[in-house]
């Protein structure tokens, strides 16, 4: 797994409560990180996922110590973080979103901007690039658009022509 300075991968954010037992939906979920038995940090506390239901796109979880709807509602909007020890290993060509955020985006030698965040689109994930010279740019995470990713150097090279932009 790539080292990102000890940053814990985000598994999503606590969404609205589901039922009366303390379960809740997870917004912006990284479903692979949300498994029963996984330790997660929520705010200043650490706990364990004791229930996982729903779908990959709309998971429902319950945490140890959260026993009712009021407990789930008290966590609304908080980020769920997973320790690196519990995060699955990534395959070649995969990165955690937090590893790409802040990377410089280049088109050859020309700097295009900086990655603000990764967003999930219906067909793929995309990088939102805040432009140095213009408006924000969405770069799909596909081989034709992303030519090179060097997390250690904080650089991502893209093909602006593929995106239909003028160089």
C-alpha positions in Angstrom: 0.0 0.0 0.0 1.3 3.5 -0.8 2.3 5.7 2.2 0.4 8.9 2.4 2.0 10.4 5.5 -0.2 8.3 7.9 -3.5 9.8 6.7 -6.4 7.5 7.3 -8.6 6.6 4.3 -12.1 8.1 4.5 -14.8 5.5 4.3 -17.6 8.1 3.9 -19.7 10.4 6.0 -22.5 9.6 8.4 -25.8 10.2 6.7 -29.4 10.0 7.9 -30.5 7.5 10.5 -32.1 4.2 9.3 -34.5 2.6 11.7 -34.4 2.7 15.4 -31.4 0.6 16.3 -28.6 3.2 15.6 -28.0 2.3 12.0 -27.4 5.0 9.4 -26.8 5.5 5.7 -23.2 6.3 4.7 -22.8 9.2 2.2 -20.0 9.3 -0.3 -19.2 5.7 0.8 -16.1 3.7 0.0 -18.1 0.5 0.5 -14.9 -1.7 0.5 -13.9 -0.1 3.7 -17.2 -0.6 5.4 -17.1 -4.2 6.6 -18.4 -5.8 9.9 -15.5 -5.8 12.4 -13.6 -2.9 10.9 -12.4 -0.3 13.4 -13.4 3.2 12.4 -12.7 6.6 13.9 -15.6 9.0 14.1 -14.8 12.4 15.6 -12.5 11.8 18.6 -13.7 8.2 19.3 -12.9 4.9 17.7 -15.4 2.1 17.5 -16.3 -1.0 15.4 -18.8 -1.6 12.6 -21.2 -4.2 14.0 -23.8 -4.2 11.2 -23.5 -3.8 7.4 -26.6 -3.8 5.1 -27.9 -1.8 2.1 -26.1 -1.7 -1.2 -22.6 -0.9 -2.4 -23.9 2.5 -3.5 -26.0 3.1 -0.4 -24.6 1.2 2.5 -26.2 1.1 5.9 -24.0 0.5 9.0 -24.3 0.4 12.8 -21.4 1.1 15.1 -20.7 -0.4 18.5 -22.0 1.9 21.2 -24.6 3.6 19.0 -27.7 1.9 20.2 -30.6 4.1 19.0 -31.8 6.6 16.4 -30.8 9.6 18.6 -27.2 8.2 18.8 -27.1 7.9 15.0 -28.5 11.4 14.5 -25.8 12.8 16.8 -23.2 11.6 14.4 -24.8 13.1 11.3 -22.2 14.6 8.9 -19.1 13.2 10.7 -16.4 11.5 8.6 -15.7 7.8 9.1 -12.0 7.1 9.0 -10.4 3.7 8.8 -6.9 2.9 10.0 -4.4 2.0 7.4 -4.0 -1.4 9.0 -7.7 -2.2 8.2 -7.7 -0.7 4.7 -7.5 -3.2 1.9 -4.4 -3.2 -0.3 -4.8 -1.3 -3.5 -4.0 -2.8 -6.9 -1.6 -1.2 -9.3 -3.1 1.9 -10.8 -5.4 2.6 -7.8 -5.0 5.4 -5.3 -7.0 6.7 -2.3 -8.7 10.0 -3.0 -6.7 11.8 -0.3 -3.5 10.7 -2.0 -4.5 12.6 -5.1 -5.9 15.7 -3.5 -3.4 18.6 -3.7 -1.4 17.0 -6.5 -0.2 19.3 -9.3 -1.9 18.5 -12.6 0.3 18.9 -15.7 -0.2 18.7 -19.5 3.3 17.9 -20.6 5.4 20.7 -19.0 2.5 23.1 -18.6 0.8 23.2 -15.2 -3.0 23.0 -15.5 -4.0 23.3 -11.9 -4.3 21.3 -8.6 -6.6 18.4 -7.7 -9.3 19.7 -5.3 -11.1 16.4 -4.8 -12.2 13.2 -6.4 -15.9 12.9 -7.2 -18.0 9.9 -8.3 -19.8 10.3 -11.5 -22.3 7.7 -12.8 -19.8 6.2 -15.2 -16.5 6.7 -13.4 -14.6 8.7 -10.8 -13.2 12.0 -11.9 -10.7 14.5 -10.5 -11.9 18.1 -10.0 -9.0 20.2 -11.0 -8.9 23.9 -9.8 -7.4 25.7 -12.8 -4.4 28.0 -12.6 -5.5 29.8 -15.7 -9.2 29.2 -16.0 -12.3 27.5 -14.6 -12.3 24.1 -12.8 -11.8 21.1 -15.0 -13.2 17.6 -14.5 -10.8 14.8 -15.5 -12.2 11.3 -15.7 -10.1 8.6 -14.2 -9.5 6.8 -17.4 -6.3 5.8 -19.2 -6.8 8.1 -22.1 -7.1 11.1 -19.8 -4.7 10.3 -17.1 -1.2 9.6 -18.5 0.9 9.4 -15.3 0.3 9.5 -11.6 3.3 10.1 -9.3 2.0 10.5 -5.8 5.5 10.7 -4.3 6.2 13.8 -6.4 2.6 15.1 -6.1 2.1 15.2 -9.9 -0.5 13.9 -12.3 0.0 14.2 -16.0 -3.2 14.5 -18.1 -3.9 14.7 -21.9 -5.8 18.0 -22.2 -6.4 17.3 -25.9 -8.3 14.1 -25.0 -10.6 16.3 -22.8 -11.4 18.6 -25.7 -9.6 21.5 -24.1 -7.2 23.7 -25.9 -3.5 23.5 -24.8 
